[in-house]
Amino acid sequence: MHIFQFLKPQRRKQLIGPCLTTTLGALVFAVVLAQSPTAVGQEGQTTPAANPSPTYLRDIQPIFMGNCSRCHNQQSRFVYNWLDYRTAFADRWEIRRRVWDSWKGSYYREAMPIANSPESLALSDEERTTIRNWVDSGSPRGVTPLATGPKSKAKKIVLGQRLFASICAACHQPTGLGRPNLFPPLAGSDYLNADKNRAIKVVLFGRQGEVVVNGMKYNNNMPFFPLSDQDIANVLTYVYNSFGNSGLEVTPEEVNTLRTQTPAPVSQPAAKSQFE
């Protein structure tokens, strides 16, 4: 600003205001840029924010699988299948009202999941907030998280335990003992240990109709979940190596091979293993 000393006093007064405004604007812009949700990488490329908006495939579908799938699945006749993106997107505002607004007391209809149900007790404040933010941000579909390289058996068990806790435990219980007359046990299960391929198909395609496990009859629906080959391999490897089961390992290749096969008609029970 030393150039001002060569100007007439009146002209100095005319220029001071615009210069101060420009300087202040530059400072404000610098502050906003520093707080921007993107950051500049080492090579000058922008990187996403640390907490991007939730997407259906990455954030919401896993919540629905773990807390809503007992009712909201592809086999349901009277409620919407929230495991399907198009259906969930169409019903997104009702989902927000039932899961968030009703829970907060600002919507007259009953909250979902039903109060005091296992799913409601398991649904965390963070998960409810994630669902609300997903709807408010436009309900993007996103992309399925990319699977990494091959997993060791020990790694499958660790990853499978997480999936089991978030998806399977609501019905089959964290202990694997199931629920009498409702959901069969996975612990020491003769049905599970007799035929690995059949177990994979049940997770892939779901199952309806009567089944006998450890001498007890069960007649309920097992929905299929939109899980990857690796996810199914992980969760079944965990189950087979827990609860007193046979210790088998399931590979993604085995799952992929069976995925291409047509599931058995619902009206025909699955063929029994020679060990049953």
JOQUI-V988923 format. One record per residue. RES is the residue in three letters. PHI is phi in whole degrees, -180 to 180 (NA if undefined). D_LAST is the distance of its C-alpha to the last C-alpha in Angstrom with 1 decimal. Layout:
res=<RES:RES>
phi=<PHI:PHI>
d_last=<D_LAST:D_LAST>
//
This chain:
res=<MET:HIS:ILE:PHE:GLN:PHE:LEU:LYS:PRO:GLN:ARG:ARG:LYS:GLN:LEU:ILE:GLY:PRO:CYS:LEU:THR:THR:THR:LEU:GLY:ALA:LEU:VAL:PHE:ALA:VAL:VAL:LEU:ALA:GLN:SER:PRO:THR:ALA:VAL:GLY:GLN:GLU:GLY:GLN:THR:THR:PRO:ALA:ALA:ASN:PRO:SER:PRO:THR:TYR:LEU:ARG:ASP:ILE:GLN:PRO:ILE:PHE:MET:GLY:ASN:CYS:SER:ARG:CYS:HIS:ASN:GLN:GLN:SER:ARG:PHE:VAL:TYR:ASN:TRP:LEU:ASP:TYR:ARG:THR:ALA:PHE:ALA:ASP:ARG:TRP:GLU:ILE:ARG:ARG:ARG:VAL:TRP:ASP:SER:TRP:LYS:GLY:SER:TYR:TYR:ARG:GLU:ALA:MET:PRO:ILE:ALA:ASN:SER:PRO:GLU:SER:LEU:ALA:LEU:SER:ASP:GLU:GLU:ARG:THR:THR:ILE:ARG:ASN:TRP:VAL:ASP:SER:GLY:SER:PRO:ARG:GLY:VAL:THR:PRO:LEU:ALA:THR:GLY:PRO:LYS:SER:LYS:ALA:LYS:LYS:ILE:VAL:LEU:GLY:GLN:ARG:LEU:PHE:ALA:SER:ILE:CYS:ALA:ALA:CYS:HIS:GLN:PRO:THR:GLY:LEU:GLY:ARG:PRO:ASN:LEU:PHE:PRO:PRO:LEU:ALA:GLY:SER:ASP:TYR:LEU:ASN:ALA:ASP:LYS:ASN:ARG:ALA:ILE:LYS:VAL:VAL:LEU:PHE:GLY:ARG:GLN:GLY:GLU:VAL:VAL:VAL:ASN:GLY:MET:LYS:TYR:ASN:ASN:ASN:MET:PRO:PHE:PHE:PRO:LEU:SER:ASP:GLN:ASP:ILE:ALA:ASN:VAL:LEU:THR:TYR:VAL:TYR:ASN:SER:PHE:GLY:ASN:SER:GLY:LEU:GLU:VAL:THR:PRO:GLU:GLU:VAL:ASN:THR:LEU:ARG:THR:GLN:THR:PRO:ALA:PRO:VAL:SER:GLN:PRO:ALA:ALA:LYS:SER:GLN:PHE:GLU>
phi=<NA:-67:-66:-63:-68:-93:-100:-67:-53:-64:-68:-60:-62:-69:-94:-62:-59:-59:-65:-64:-63:-64:-63:-64:-62:-64:-66:-62:-61:-64:-66:-62:-62:-67:-97:-64:-71:-115:-128:-89:-78:-66:-103:85:-92:-81:-116:-64:-67:-65:-124:-69:-61:-63:-120:-64:-69:-84:-117:-87:-57:-60:-66:-64:-63:-83:-124:-123:-70:-63:-110:-93:-136:-69:-94:-72:-104:-117:-130:-75:-86:-77:-79:-105:-62:-59:-67:-65:-63:-64:-102:-61:-71:-69:-60:-60:-64:-72:-86:-110:-65:-64:-63:-87:82:-114:-143:-77:-83:-65:-68:-124:-64:-58:-53:70:-76:-56:-68:-66:-69:-86:-73:-86:-59:-64:-68:-62:-64:-61:-64:-61:-65:-63:-65:-65:-91:103:56:-66:-78:74:-130:-68:-55:-71:-79:-90:-67:-57:-111:-73:-60:-63:-68:-60:-64:-63:-68:-66:-63:-65:-64:-60:-64:-88:-119:-88:-66:-60:-99:-88:73:-58:-84:78:-85:69:-129:-52:67:-122:-126:-67:-74:-102:-75:54:-81:-67:-64:-71:-78:-74:-153:-65:-63:-65:-63:-62:-64:-63:-71:-68:-113:77:-155:-129:106:-73:-143:-110:-129:52:83:-113:-90:-133:-138:-145:-97:-111:-71:-91:-111:-75:-102:-76:-58:-66:-61:-65:-61:-64:-69:-72:-63:-63:-64:-66:-105:-137:60:75:-90:-79:83:-69:-118:-112:-107:-61:-65:-64:-65:-63:-62:-75:-64:-79:-86:-74:-66:-65:-57:-61:-72:-105:-66:-63:-62:-78:-76:-65:-87:-93>
d_last=<92.4:95.6:96.7:97.7:100.8:102.4:102.0:104.3:103.4:102.7:100.4:98.6:97.8:96.5:94.0:92.7:90.6:88.7:88.1:86.7:84.4:83.1:82.5:80.6:78.5:77.5:76.5:74.4:72.7:71.9:70.3:68.2:67.1:66.0:63.8:62.4:58.5:58.7:59.9:61.5:59.6:61.1:61.8:63.3:60.1:59.0:55.7:53.6:54.1:52.0:50.5:50.2:49.4:45.7:43.9:40.9:38.6:39.5:40.0:39.2:35.8:34.2:35.7:34.4:30.9:30.9:32.9:33.0:29.9:28.2:30.9:32.6:30.1:29.9:27.9:30.6:33.0:35.7:36.1:36.9:34.4:35.9:33.5:35.6:39.0:41.1:39.9:40.4:43.8:44.9:43.9:45.2:48.1:46.0:43.5:46.4:47.8:44.5:43.4:46.8:49.6:47.9:46.8:50.4:51.7:53.5:51.4:51.1:47.5:44.5:43.3:40.0:37.6:38.3:40.1:38.2:34.8:32.6:33.5:37.2:37.2:35.6:37.9:40.8:44.5:44.4:41.6:43.5:46.6:44.9:43.9:47.5:49.0:46.8:48.1:51.6:51.6:50.8:47.0:46.7:43.5:43.8:41.6:38.2:38.6:38.6:35.8:37.1:36.2:33.0:31.4:30.4:27.1:29.1:30.8:27.7:26.5:29.9:30.1:26.5:27.3:30.2:28.3:25.6:28.5:30.4:27.7:24.3:25.5:27.2:24.0:21.5:24.3:25.8:23.6:20.3:19.7:20.0:21.9:20.9:20.4:21.3:19.4:16.0:16.0:15.6:16.3:13.6:11.1:7.3:7.5:10.5:9.7:6.8:9.4:13.0:14.6:12.8:13.9:17.3:17.6:17.0:19.9:21.9:21.8:20.6:18.4:19.4:17.9:15.4:12.2:10.0:9.9:9.9:10.4:13.2:14.2:16.1:18.4:20.5:21.6:20.8:23.9:24.1:26.6:29.4:28.4:29.3:27.1:28.2:27.5:23.9:23.5:25.3:23.4:19.9:21.2:22.5:19.4:17.4:20.3:20.7:19.4:17.7:15.3:14.9:18.3:17.6:20.6:20.8:23.9:26.1:26.1:22.3:22.7:25.8:24.3:21.6:24.3:26.1:23.4:23.6:20.9:19.0:21.1:20.6:20.5:17.5:14.0:12.3:10.3:6.5:5.5:5.6:3.8:0.0>
//
